[in-house]
Amino acid sequence: MTGAAPAAAPALFLSDLHLSDDHPETVAAFLGFLAGPARQAASVWILGDLFEYWAGDDDLAAPLNATICEALRALADTGVQLAFMRGNRDVLIGSDFAQAAGLRLLSDPCEILIDGHRLLLSHGDALCTDDRAYQAYRRQVQDADWQRAFLARPLAERKAFIESLRQRSEEAKREKTMAIMDVNPDAVAGLLRAHGEPLLIHGHTHRPAQHHHVVEGKDCERWVLPDWHDSARYLEYSHGGLNRREWRPA
């Protein structure tokens, strides 16, 4: 159990923003969200893929990265609790980013307690076990030795490698069925069972929905977070329940 979150105000959950210079509208939406609804929350939980890619914490000075870190820090300085879970796109985010942004890093999966209710958080990609090629890639980039060796390479070289990897990934996606890229029901059931059947929140698949799974005779909820490509959408947890929310600037 990672800890309890304040319950005086809502807890907000979001993921898969994929912030980049190529999509200034999404960047603007996120900055507006941090200055708007997030200020009224007790806690904000970002469950991976905040950035389209992250080449290493030595890239903090890049204009986009610096802008996002400053905005997150400004929110944290108001007393809102911020937490971040690495996704597949920003798996290399480390302690320097966390310190600059004023947030704490979460393990995946991570169990939290809000208002006496247990919530299990995950990015979600570990549940897509039918995609064996992706899982092999995931094991590689999650390996601490691989990360150390990669981060030892020059920043420009890392960025070039990531860009080529992104292109190959998009090409590979066109050859995969949607079912293969979605979560595996047995993997979901196994995760819920291992944690005592809590409510599960995850992202990654870009398929926002509320699902029900029967595990050990118990009805379990699984909520999938939306991406932010079309609008600023997130989940709000308050009064013991989850609700879909969408933020639009005035």
N, C-alpha and C positions, 0 to 999 in steps of 0.2 A: 504494500500500500504506500503510494508516494506521499500522501498527506491529505488534509482536508482543505477545501477551498472555502473562502468566505461566502456566506449565504444571504447577506443583507441585500445584495443586488444580484442580477442575473449573471450566470456564467455563459460566455459566448464561445462557440466552437466553429472553426473554419479551417479550410485547407485548399490546396490546389489553386493558388492564385497565379502561379507561374509568372511572377513579375519580371518584366524585361523592358529594355528601351524600345522594343518593337511594338509594345502595347501601352502607350502612355495613358490611354483611357482607364486601363485596369490599375495602373499605378495611382492615378488621380482618385479613383474610387476607393482604393485602400487607404490613402492618406486622409480622405474625407471620413471614412469609417473610423479611423483611429482618433480623429478630432471630434467625431460625432457620437454614434451609439456606444463605442467602446468606452467613452468617458463615463457612461452611466452604469457600467458593469462592475462587478466585483472582481472578475477574472476573465482573461481571454486566453484561449488555448488554440494554438496554431499547429495543426497536425500534418505538417510536411508540405513540400513543394511550394513554399512561399515564393521562391525564386525559380525561374526557368532553369537556371543552373547556378552552381556555386563552385568556383575554382579553388577556393581556399580563403582562410581568414586574412591572408596578406593582401587580399583584394578589397579590403574594407574602404579604401579611399576612393574607389570608383564612384562617380557621381550618384548613380542609382543606389548602390549599396549604402553609401553614406547618408543619403536622404531617408531611406527606409530605417536605418539604425537610429538616426536622430529622432524620427517620428515615434518609433517604438519607445525610445528612452523618455521622450516627453510624456508619453502616456504612463509609463511606469512611475515617473516622478510624481504623478497625481495620486498614487497609491493603488492603482489597478494592478492586480497580480497578473504577470505575463509568463506564459510557458510555451515552449516550442519543442516539437518532435521532428527529427530529421525525416525527410522524404527521400524518394529515389533520385530526385533532381538536385537536392541540396544536402546530400549525405555527408559532405565534407565540412559543413558548418561546425565550428568548434567553440571553445571557451572564449576566445577573443571576441567573436561575434556576440555571444551571450552577454558578456560584460558590457560591450558597447551599447547593446540594445536594451539592457536592463531586464533580461529575462532569464529563466532557468531552463536548462535542457532536460528533456524527458527521455527515458528509455522507451523502447517499442517492443512489446506492449507496455502500457502503464495503467495501473489501477488507482483511481482517486475516489475521494469521499466528499460528496456535496450534500449538505442538509440531511446527513444520515443515509444517503443513497449511494450505492457503489456504482461507479461508471468505469468501464474499461475502454481505454483509448488506444488506437493504433493508426499508423498511416494507411495500412491495408494491403500493401503490395506483397507482404509475406503470405497472405491468404490466397493469392492467385497461383496456386500450386500446379494447375493444369498447364501453365506456360513454363515448361521445363527449361527452355533456353533462357528465359528471363531470370528464373530462379538461380541458374548457374552464374549469370552475370551478377545478380544481387549478392550471392555468397562471396564473389570476388571483391566487389567494392565495399562490402561490409568488413572485410578482413583488415585488421589493424596493421599488419605488415604491409599489405598492398597500399593502404592509405598513406603510411609513412613514406614509402618509396615514391608514390605519385606526387605527394606534396613537396618532396625534395627537388622535383624538376622545376625549371623556370616557369613563372606564371604564364608568360605568353605561350609556351609550349603546352601547358596544361589547358589553356583556353582553346587552342587549336585542336587538341585531341578531343575535348568535350564537344566542340562544334561538329567534328566529323562523326562522333558517336551519336549525337542527336540526329544527324541526317540518316545514319544507318538505322537508328531506332524507328524513325518515321517510315522508312521503306519496309522494315520488317513488320510493322503494324498493319500495313496494307495487305499482307499475306496471311494474317491471323484472323480467326473468327472472333466475334465479340465474346462468345462463350468462353473461349480459352483465356481471354484477357480479364474475365470477371473472377470473383472469388469462388473458391471451391467449397461447397456446402459442408463437406466432411472436415475441411480445415477450419471453417467457422465453428462448427460444433465442438471440435477438439479444443479450440482456444477458449470457448465459453465454458466448457466442462473443466478445463484446467484452472479457471479462475472462479469457479463456483456459480456459474450462470448469472453474471451481472449484465447490465445494459451495455451494449457495445456501440461505440461511435468510431467510424473510420472514413477515410477518403480514398484517394488514388484512382478509383474506377471511373469517376466523373458520371456516376449513375445515381443521382440523389433519390433516395427512397427510404421507406420504413419497412423493414422485414421482420417476420416472426419465425423463430426456430424453436422446435421442441427438443430440449436437451435434458436427459434424465427425467423425463416426465414434466419438465417445467417449461412454460412458455417464455422465451427470451426475445427481447427486442434488439434489433440491429439497425442503426441509422447510418446511412451513407451520406457524407457531406457533398455538396455541389462544388463544381469548379466556379471560377469567377470570370470566365471568358465572355459571358453575355451580361451578367449583372452581379452586384455585390450581395451574395447570398450566404447565409450562415444559419446555425442552429442556436437557439437560446434555451438554456435550462433554468427554469425557475418554478417554485412551488411544486417540486417533485415531478415535473414533466418537461418534455422537449417540444419546442415549436419552431417551425420554419420561419425565418425572417429574411427580408430583403431591404437593403438600404438604398435610398435614392437621394441625391442631393436636392436641396430645396430650390 
